[in-house]
Amino acid sequence: MNQVDFTFPMAEAKKIVQDLFEPKPWVYWADFLFFDLLGWTAFVLAVRSPDFSSRQILLLIAGALALYRAVIFVHELTHLRKGTFQIFHGAWNLLCGFPLMVPSMLYMGVHIDHHKQKLYGTKDDHEYFDFALEKPFRIVTFLASMLVAPLLFLVRFLMATPLSYIIQPLRKPLWEMASSLAVGGGFKRPLPDDHEKRIWWAQEFLTFAYAGIGMALMISGILPWKVLVLWYATAVFILFTNGIRTLAAHCYQNPPAHEMTFAEQFLDSIDIPGNPLVTPLWAPVGLRYHATHHLFPGMPYHSLGEAHRRLMENLPAGNPYPKATRPSLYAAITQLWERASSHR
């Protein structure tokens, strides 16, 4: 990647958005609870609908979109000030993280490295892969992996977790290689401290309990087996949609050995304001403003749209901020595919 030489007016940008950093708890609660309840209600109705009917399919899609928005709140949990929103954090896990087999421990404590300047875009950034420098087939395999990821989550929590309680030597590799959400693969998570270990054990056990109780209810005939089928379809939908969003979040053209400057990191990130009704479906909870989020990681999601508007209108002419904006998801994905194709 070529060196980018410009000075970003960061001090001026901070002044423009300085009143937008306070999270509003009522917004978090109302948004999350509404879409979580909507998602699970639609899921239950889909289970009770005739198989493969248009009603079932529409309910499943609506439920998956709602639960996708609910689950993405884990990204906010990572960036909220430590010690705040603790009840919200617990509610998120109980109502969303545990039943979808993605407890917050898989993301929190891991994602923050993606925002460290010395790590971003390098081999130590486990949420970054240089897709633009690889063959397009790598993009395809990344999305295809989302089709089997829910099965891996089930195996990890329903089978590997109780097995590791019996065979203690499995605990270490289970933490290092199967307790984090990574893009590039091969990430080895550092061993937890005492506090992390207690959280890990609690969240891991409760996720196992959710899965175990669900399987027991299906084996006993209390719940139909199509609950598992529709759960799997919902999880695939969420992961696949988020996979597409992930591909549109950055340019992914940094060689792993290169430490990027602040300017390069900003221009490697992407904002897609798009249609206010459609874009939040695939990039919910503020993630369509991903470049702005990388400028201000501590800004709550409900302020990012206003921040983007102010910065576009009030930063001086010729500033680099607009260069990180793309007109659409299609434009961002097409650009990534073309760059990958040029590196065959």
Secondary structure, 3 states (H helix, E strand, C coil): CCCCCCCCCHHHHHHHHCCCCCCCHHHHHHHHHHHHHHHHHHHHHHHCCCCCCHHHHHHHHHHHHHHHHHHCHHHHHHHCCCCCCHHHHHHHHHHHHCCCCCCHHHCCCCHHHHHCCCCCCCCCCCCCCCHHHCCHHHHHHHHHHHHCHHHHHHHHHHHHHHHHHHCHHHHHHHHHHHCCCCCCCCCCCCCCCHHHHHHHHHHHHHHHHHHHHHHHHHHCCCCCCHHHHHHHHHHHHHHHHHHHHHHCCECCCCCCCCCCCHHHHHHCECECCCCCCCHHHHCCCCCCEHHHHHHCCCCCHHHHHHHHHHHHHHCCCCCCHHHHECCCHHHHHHHHHHHHHCCC
